[in-house]
């Protein structure tokens, strides 16, 4: 982008643990990258238990309609999640001096590892060790950096459990990171679906970037788009809102092979009991209850 442009910083103070989801919901129109944390060392630290999520739009694309649309997306997130701490999120707007803020987050973004997976951006050309796997991601894209607690827990579970040759169903695939990660670890095929129309595009691009496009399929829509042949998956993943897990636990269980395993994530602590009840009612047995901060992940199999 042209570094001579003037940019508008859109900033929101977010409870810790919600940064990725808030950033994702703000990715509309010209808003294509996000960064977390205070803008610079001279800025005030975020209050304890919170962090800043910041996106950038060029001044020429700024408008009252866009600002209202961004706030509406935040309000809708609060309604969807039913989280009290998201009810009062408000956007702040600040004109910044000329700089390519839409890509300046690259200066501070750091690669990280999850088991043998090394998550690196496309511009990082380092060679990974022989016992490691490179997972190239677009950390500034519409679906976050892969650092969210639920994503990391699911990735780590995949690194421990994938043996090779599995068929994988990835409900609410987002960027496709779990599908692509599973393929890199040896899954023979993955099917990811998401209601967000941008998700399938992002997933295909991620799969192509990591040379596993021939094993990764992405569709746009919800559970209704699954076909009769889409069953007997060795692995069923659901890194989605806990209310969706509750509503569709039976659907997810019906797609799981008799000897397959599942990993469901995205459950905050206050939604624990109804989510556990829904999983049990679907005939599934949790073998590994995992927790990272406020977020719960459930790994298991059919109960019988």
N, C-alpha and C positions, 0 to 999 in steps of 0.2 A: 504493500500500500504506500501511498504517497506520504512521506514523513512531514511534508509541509502543511498537511491538513491540521485543522484544529479539532480536538476531540472532546467529547463529553464523557466524564466518568460517571457511571451509574453504580452507586454503592448501597449495600444493605447489610445491616448487622444481624448475624444469623446465629442461633444457638449451635454450639459445637455438636458435630455429628450430622448436621443437615446441609452442610456447605455444597456437596455435590448435587443433591436434589434441587436445591434452590438455584444453583448455577444452570442446571439443565433446563429448568422451567423458564429461565430468562432468555434462552437461546432462540429468539424469534427474529425474523426479518434480518436487519443488518448486524445483529448481535451474535457474533460467531466465535468469540473467545472469552474466557473468564480467568480470573486470578484470585487467589485467596490471600488474606493477611493485610496488614496496614500498607499504605502506598510507599512509605519510605521511613527511614529511621527517625526522622523529625516528627512523624505523625504519632498521635497518641495510640497506645496499645488498646486493643479491644478489651472491654470488660471481661473478667474471668468467666469462663463458660460460654463465650461467644467468639466469633471471628467475622472478619469482613469478607464479603463476596463482592467482587468488582467486575463489571463488564464495561465495554467501551463502544461508543458509536460516534461516527464522524459528525461534525456540526451540521453539515449539509443534509444529513439523513435524520437529524433530530426533529421531532415534532410533538405537538400536544397529543396527537393520536397515538404515537408510538409510546410515549410515557404512560398514557392511560392503559394501553394494552399490556405493558410490562407489569404495572401494578395489578391489573386484573388477573394476570397469570399467577402472581404471588397469592392473591386472595383465593384463587381457585385451588392452589396447592394446599392451603390451610383447610379448605372445605373437604378436599379429597382425603387428606391424611387424618383429619379430625384431631389434630394436635393443637392443644391450647397455646403452646409456646410459639406457634407459627401464625397465630391469629392477628398479631400486631406488627408484622413486618412492614416497614415503610422504606421506600426508595428515596435516596438522595441523589441530586444531580449537580455536577460541578464541571465548569468549563476548565480545560487544562491547556497549558502552553503547548505549542506544536511538538509532536513526537509521534512515532508509530506505536501508540499504546496498544493497538490491536495485536501486536506481536511481541511487545517488550517483556511479557511474562516469561519468554524463553530464557531470559538472563538468569532467572532464579529457580526455574524448574529443575529438579534433580531426579535422575533415574533411580529406580529402586528394584529390589528383588522380592519375589515370592517363591520360596523353594528354589527349584532350578530355573524358574522363569525370570529373565532379566527384562524389565519393562523400560524400553528406551525410545526416545523420539526419533523421527526419521533423519534429523540432521546430525545425530550422534553416530559416528562411524566406527566406534570402538568394536573390537572383536571380543566376543564372550568366550569364556573357558570351555574346554571340550565337554565338560559335564553339565553345561548350562544351555538354556534355550533362549534365544532372543525373541521377545514379543514386542514388535514395533507398534507404538500407539501414537495417536494424535492428541496429546494432553490438553490442547486448547480447544478441542472440537466441541461439538454440541453435547456430548455425553460425558464430560468430565475426564479426569486424569487416571482413573483406575485405583486411586488411593482410598476410596471410601471403604469403611470397615467391612461392609457387607460384601463388596466386590473382592477385597483381599481375602476374606475368609473363604469365599467360594472358590477362588483361584487356588488357595492353599489346599483345600479339600480335594480339588481335582489333581493337584500334584501328588497327593498321597494315595489316591484311589484309582486313577486311570491306569489300566494295565495294557491297553492297546486293542484296537479293533472294535470298540464300543460304538453303538448308535446313541446319539445325545439329542434330547429335546431341551431347548432353552427358551422358557416362557418369559416374556418381557425382556427381550435380549438387549435392548438399549443400543450400545455401540457395537455389540457382537463380541465383546471382549472375552466372555466365558466360552462362547462357541469356538472362537479362534484359539483360545488357550487350550481347550480340550483337544482340538485338532492337532495343535503343535505337540501335545503330550502323547498323541497316538490314536485318538478316536478315529474310527473309519468314516463317520459321517455325522454332521450336526444339522439340526433344523432349528432356527431361531425365528421367533415371531414377536411382533410388538405393534400396538395400535398407532404409535407415532410414525407418520409417513416418512420421516427422515431417517428412521432407524435402519430400514432395510438397505438404504443407500450407504449409510455409515458402515454397516456390517460388511457389505460386499467390498467396500474400499479397504477395510481393515483386513479382510481375508486375502484380498489380492496383494496387499502390502506385505503380508506374511507368507505368501506362496502356498496357501491352503484353500484357495477359492474352489478347487475341484471337490472339496469335502464339506463345504459350508453352504447351506441354503438359508435364505432369509425371506420372510414373507411379511406383508403388512396386514394387520388385523388382529382379532382376538381369538379366543378358543373356538369360535364358530368356523374358522377357516381350516381347522385340522380335518384331514380326510380319514376315511376308514383305514387306509393303509398306514396312517401315522400312529402306530401303536407298537408295543413290545420294545420300547426304548430301554437300553441298558442303564442309562443315566437320565434322570429328569431334573432339570434345574429350574428354580424359580426365585430369582433375585428381584422381588417385586414388593409392592406395598402389602402389608400384612392383611389388610381387608380383602385384597384379591386372593391371597392364599386361603383365607377363610371361605370365600365364595366359591373357589374353584379347586379345593383340595381333592374332591372326588374326581373331577376332570383330570387332574394331574396324576392321581393314583391309577386311573383307568388306562393311562398311556404307558405305565411302567411295566416292564417285563417282570414275570414272576420272581426271578432271581436278581432283578436290577436294584439300584439304589437311587435315592433322591437327596437333593440338598436344596432346602428352602431358606431364604434369607429375607432381610428387609423388615424384621419385626422389632419395633422398639419395646422396651421393657413393659410399658403400661398396656401393651396389647398382647402380652404373653399368654395369659390364660385362655382367652377365646381362640387364639391361634393354635395352641396345643390341643384344645378340644376338637377343633375342625380337622386337624391332622389325624387324631385318633379315630374320629367318626368316619373318616375316609378309609379306614382299615390299614393305616400305616403305623409303623413302629419306629420311634426315634431311638437310634443307637448312640448318637453323639449330639448332645445339646452343647452348642458352642456359643460363647459370648465374647464380644469385643466392645467395650464401652457400654453404651445403651442398647446395642444392636444384638439380637439373637439370630443364630443360624441353626437349623435342624437338619441332621443327616441321618438317614435310616433306610428301611426296607419295608416290604409288605409285612403285615403282622402275622400272616399265616402263609 
